[in-house]
Amino acid sequence: MYELLRDTAFGQTVRFLSRRKFFKYPEEEDPNFWKYYVNEELSGHLAHHGHAGPHGDDSDTEDRPAAGLGGVRTRDAEAKFEKDDPQSGDSSRTRVQDGGYNRASGVKIDPEKGKDIHLVTWTPNDVQNPQNWSLLKKVFVTAEICLLTFSVYIGSAIYTAGLMDVEQRFHVSQVAADLGLTLFVAGYGVGPMLWSPMSEIPMVGRNPVYILTLVVFVIFQVPTALATNFGMLLAFRFLTGFFGSPVLATGGATIADMYSPRKRPYPMGIWGIAAVCGPSLGPLVGGFAAQAEGWTWTIWELMWLSGAALVFLFFFLPETSSTNILYRRTVRLRKLTGDNKLKCEPELMAEEMTGRDIVIMALVKPFTLNFLEPMVFLLNLYIALIYGLLYVWFESFPIVFVEIYHFNLGEEGLAFLGIFVGALVVIPPFFLYLYFVQEKTVNEKGECRPEERLPPAFVGAFAIPICLFWFGWSARPSIHWIMPIIGSGWFSIGAFLLFNSVLNYLPDAYPDYAASVLAGNDFFRSSFGAGFPLFATAMYNNLGVDWASSTLAFLAIAFIPIPFVLYMIGERLRKDYSKHARKDF
């Protein structure tokens, strides 16, 4: 618990205010601890040929310590002999201090290519490395990410419970009132294009992005609920979506920080449940409040929920970005030792990046990957369609359960529970598939061919049209209301399997650009989710629930071949037609 609190926003604030008297790190307790964090071998590589990787066979010099001169820890181990023989260490000390040798490794510094750097890295089984955290700590942090995801995702659907009241209060049409939903969704589609790349910067990390944007998200609920005109309401709905968006794309990266590729699909599946809970429980949470007190109470509920999440995460959410944790360790070591040659690999990479490189990575790369990489484009288009269909289909619930089955506003919210139950039902068979089938395809490094992530999508692709046909043709007065609710569960089954397949496939296929492809995926699906609801009511009124739902089902059927095609030819596309995908599988 001590280590967890130390790396939270609360712990870092206490350290700052107390001038590092509380929540100390091991190296601050023991001044000599820094030597255990320095990688002698990689420091030697940097001294010899200027980068941390091994050199080629064409080198004419050695990249190991000179005769009689070891690395910093080796020299410490031999220091005890100096007490008995003061002359025994003179030679090595002189050679280290004469400027020709790297102190950390004992390797001679190449005058042309070498860099005199003492490289700070993870030690074996380093407890501060998120990959080495205990299972209990990983599960706890995963639950926190799920809480944050739910607290933001519910903000889209909770608003829909008060749509009729918004129409009456501001004297606008239903399509105009729907803009409060679509602009919120658009906001959390645009936001990750900025926040996700920012969270990858070693000097920033994930926690400042999560906590600071959540503070703004909570504060902006106040002017949203107190909006004096319709324009003010729409503006703050967009801004709250924008500032609430980081976890929607970066949550997957946070999970990847902690879990190996072999085990990552399990917590990603749980995170997917949290994402489903938001839209499906939003109308239930907001329905009874809107019925009793009006639309503003849906926003107050959102503020209370997200505010409670903010307080909890401030005290208990630790930093998970390994590059940020390593960077902060290096900064501490430099302050403690006064040795400015202490650096970590993320710093070295950042030093080589120009301002133009940063702009391209943050703003250009997500778009180029989305539109120029065939696999990314097809999968993101498919997920965007599913997301758009979800929000169009949600617009039919008032028609079906209020107009046909005569539910009141609160009871209509209960009808969304079928979606939530469907998501719970699919978890056990999905986990069994992961354990007995998918894990068998993983190598000793915990990696597998990216296409092996796609088979669950084969089932999910058929579940979406099954849901839409079932729901559309069972929603009539002569059929009990439970039938369309049961049918709605198929949508969450399909969406869960498709989302988990795609969100595990993309980071595996593009490991060097994971944040960019996930941010692009969020932008793509949110664009569809924002636009589709604007024509939903007119479509359902003109075509009827049966044929409108069938039209959506036919669209879903048209996209069914995508996961099958990528499973069969994805490897060839990665190797022959992609500039950025991995080609070693």
Secondary structure, DSSP 4 states (H G I P E B T S, - for coil): -HHHHHTBHHHHHHHHHTTSSSS--HHHH-GGGHHHHB-HHHHHHHHHHSSSSPP-TT--S--SPPTT---HHHHHHHTHHHHH-TTTTHHHHHHHHTSSB-TTT-PBPPTTT----EEE-PPTT-TTSGGGS-HHHHHHHHHHHHHHHHHHHHHHHHHHTTHHHHHHHHT--HHHHHHHHHHHHHHHHHTHHHHHHHHTSTTT-SHHHHHHHHHHHHHTHHHHHT-SSHHHHHHHHHHHHHHT-HHHHHHHHHHHHHS-TTTTHHHHHHHHHHHHHHHHHHHHHHHHHHHHH-THHHHHHHHHHHHHHHHHHHHH-B---HHHHHHHHHHHHHHHH--TTEEEHHHHHHHT--HHHHHIIIIIHHHHHHHH-HHHHHHHHHHHHHHHHHHHHHTHHIIIIIIIS---HHHHHHTTHHHHHHHHHHHHHHHHHHHHTGGGG--TTS---GGGG-HHHHHHHHHHHHHHHHHHHH-STTS-THHHHHHHHHHHHHHHHHHHHHHHHHHHH-GGGHHHHHHHHHHHHHHHHHHGGGGHHHHHHHHHHHHHHHHHHHHHHHTTHHHHHHHHHHHHHHHHS-SSS----
